[in-house]
Amino acid sequence: MKIRKGYKKTEIGRIPKEWEVVKLEEIISSLYNGIWGETPIKQEKSYPVIRSTEITHDGKIDLSNVAFRRIPDEKVDRYSLKEGDILLVASSGSSRLIGRAAIFKQSREGEVYLFSNFMLRLRPKNVDSIFLYYYLNSSQYYRFLKSLQQTSTGLRNLPKREVVKFKLPLPPLPEQRKIAEILSTVDETIEKVDEAIAKTERLKKGLMQNLLTKGIGHKEFKDTEIGRIPKEWEVVRLVEIVDIFDKKRIPLSEIERSKMKGKFPYCGANGIIDYINDFIFDGKFLLLAEDGGNFKAFGQKAYLMFGKFWANNHVHVLKALSSLCSEEFLLYMLNFMDLKSWVVGSTRKKLNQGDMKKIPIPLPPLPEQKKIAEILSTVDKRLELLKNKKEKLKRIKKGLMNDLLTGKMRVKV
C-alpha cells in the first residue's frame, strides 16, 4: 500500500501521522451493565430506565415511552447517566441490534435517568464523547461487530472483553472536536427535516380526516351506515366502482426471481419488493394489500402503480371505473379507512376478495373526488421532497463519516 505524505501505516490501516491507534479501554473510565429487575408503573421515588428498545436505528435515544423502576437510593449513582455517556445495546433478541451505540444528552438539569442490564454504559475519558459516539456508529465499528458475530453463535450478547479491545484511530483533541462539530451540524439539519416531515404528515392526516368525511364546501349532511357524510355523496360497495384483475396475478419465489432480474417492478402487499425482466400489467392500477398490510385507519394498505409491472398473490389489483371514480381518490380513501373489521386471521391479517368487494365507500361526485385527490397529492409531493432531502443528507453524512473518521479528509482547527 502506497503511503501518502503526512500519513503512516498502522495495524488498522493508513492514518494521519498526528493520529494514534488506541484501544477502547484506554479512553473510557468505566464499562458495565445497568440495573436488573422488573419494571413497575411510574410512582414516587421511581426513576426512568433506558432500555435497548429506546435506542433508535439512527443511534438516538427515544425517551417518549421510557419505563420506570424503583431502586435503593445508594444504588442510584452507580446506575445513573451523565451528559456524554455512551450506551451500547449489550443484549437483544436481534443480532442486528447488538452493539448499537447512542449518546446520552441531559434534557433537564437535575433529571436522573438509569440504564437497564441489557445496556452497557461507556464513560469516555481523554476523548471527545461526541467524536467517540460517531466512531461507534461508523462502518469501521460495524465491521468489528460483524467479525464478532462470525465468531459467536448468533451474537445475542456483546462480550465486554472483546469490546474493550476494539482499536480506533484517535486524532488530537481539537481535531476530534472539529470532526464532531461538522457531523453534529449535519445531524441537526437532518433533525430539522425530520421535524418538517412530522409536521407535514400531521397536516396530511388532518386534511384527510376533514376532506374524506366532510368534503369541500358542504353545508348539508346525512346519516348513513358508515356515519355522517355530505348530502350529495353516495355510499357504494367497492366492487361497484372498480374492475378486479386478481386472476392475472402470478406469485414468483425468490429463487425464480433471481433468474429473472430486470427493470420491471415485482409488487407485493406493501409495495415493490423486487425487479424482474417481465411484466403482467401495463397502465395505471390501484394495488390493495390482501394480507400483511396495515389495515388500521391511516394505515398504508394501498398504493398506485403506473406502467409495466408484475404483481403477486398478496395484493389485489384494481382499476377504477373512470366514469365513477378516480384511482387517486380511492387510494386516499382506502388508506384513510379502518378496514380491520373486514379482515380475517389472527397473526397475518387477510382481506379476502369476497369481503373486499363488500367494503362500503363514501363517494363524492367525480369532480369533487379529483379536487380532494389534488389537494392531498400536493401534500404528498411536499413529503416526497422532504424525504428525498433527508436521504441526500444521510448520504452526505455517511460520506463525511467515512472520510473524517479515518483521516482521508482533514479539517482545519
C-alpha positions, 0 to 999 in steps of 0.5 A: 500500500502506497503511503501518502505524505503526512500519513503512516501505516498502522495495524488498522490501516493508513492514518494521519501521522498526528493520529494514534491507534488506541484501544477502547479501554484506554479512553473510557473510565468505566464499562458495565451493565445497568440495573436488573429487575422488573419494571413497575408503573411510574410512582414516587421515588421511581426513576426512568430506565433506558432500555435497548428498545429506546435506542433508535436505528439512527443511534438516538435515544427515544425517551417518549415511552421510557419505563420506570423502576424503583431502586435503593437510593445508594444504588442510584449513582452507580446506575445513573447517566451523565451528559456524554455517556455512551450506551451500547445495546449489550443484549437483544433478541436481534443480532442486528441490534447488538452493539448499537451505540447512542449518546446520552444528552441531559434534557433537564438539569437535575433529571436522573435517568438509569440504564437497564442490564441489557445496556452497557454504559461507556464513560469516555475519558481523554476523548471527545464523547461526541467524536467517540459516539460517531466512531461507534456508529461508523462502518469501521465499528460495524465491521468489528461487530460483524467479525464478532458475530462470525465468531459467536453463535448468533451474537445475542450478547456483546462480550465486554472483553472483546469490546474493550479491545476494539482499536480506533484511530484517535486524532488530537483533541481539537481535531476530534472536536472539529470532526464532531462539530461538522457531523453534529451540524449535519445531524441537526439539519437532518433533525430539522427535516425530520421535524418538517416531515412530522409536521407535514404528515400531521397536516396530511392526516388532518386534511384527510380526516376533514376532506374524506368525511366532510368534503369541500364546501358542504353545508348539508349532511346525512346519516348513513351506515358508515356515519355522517357524510355530505348530502350529495355523496353516495355510499357504494360497495367497492366492487361497484366502482372498480374492475378486479384483475386478481386472476392475472396475478402470478406469485414468483419465489425468490429463487425464480426471481433471481433468474429473472432480474430486470427493470420491471417492478415485482409488487407485493402487499406493501409495495415493490419488493423486487425487479424482474425482466417481465411484466403482467400489467401495463397502465395505471392500477390501484394495488390493495394489500390482501394480507400483511398490510396495515389495515388500521385507519391511516394505515398504508394498505394501498398504493398506485402503480403506473406502467409495466409491472408484475404483481403477486398473490398478496395484493389485489389489483384494481382499476377504477371505473373512470366514469365513477371514480378516480384511482387517486381518490380511492387510494386516499380513501382506502388508506384513510379507512379502518378496514380491520373489521373486514379482515380475517386471521389472527397473526397475518391479517387477510382481506379476502376478495369476497369481503373486499368487494363488500367494503362500503365507500363514501363517494363524492361526485367525480369532480369533487373526488379529483379536487380532494385527490389534488389537494392531498397529492400536493401534500404528498409531493411536499413529503416526497421532497422532504424525504428525498432531502433527508436521504441526500443528507444521510448520504452526505453524512455517511460520506463525511463519516467515512472520510473524517473518521479515518483521516482521508479528509482533514479539517482545519482547527 
